[in-house]
Amino acid sequence: MYHDIVNVKYKKDFMLQLTFDDGKSGILDCSVFIAKGGVFSKLKDPSVFRQVEINKELGVITWNGEIDIAPETAYTMATGTSLPSWMTIEQ
């Protein structure tokens, strides 16, 4: 299970304040994704990064509908909780 993002606010640099549907909130540092490159490299431009919005249907943050961050990843990183058990690999 994951929680939808219900509010996003740009803080500074590549940081976003996220609020989830369970009332929890936290800061998501998106520089980790940007450093990976690929599709996220577009977010290096601060004017593009600030265009973040919520896809209310999916409960994810997105940029121009083409770049998004999985809600369970955003929740885990912003709130400091563990990934859901279905996302972990058992040895």
PyMOL commands that set and color helices and strands:
alter all, ss='L'
color gray80, all
select helices_A, chain A and resi 31-36+38-44+46-49+71-79+85-87
alter helices_A, ss='H'
color red, helices_A
select strands_A, chain A and resi 5-12+15-20+25-29+53-55+60-63+67-69
alter strands_A, ss='S'
color yellow, strands_A
deselect
rebuild
show_as cartoon
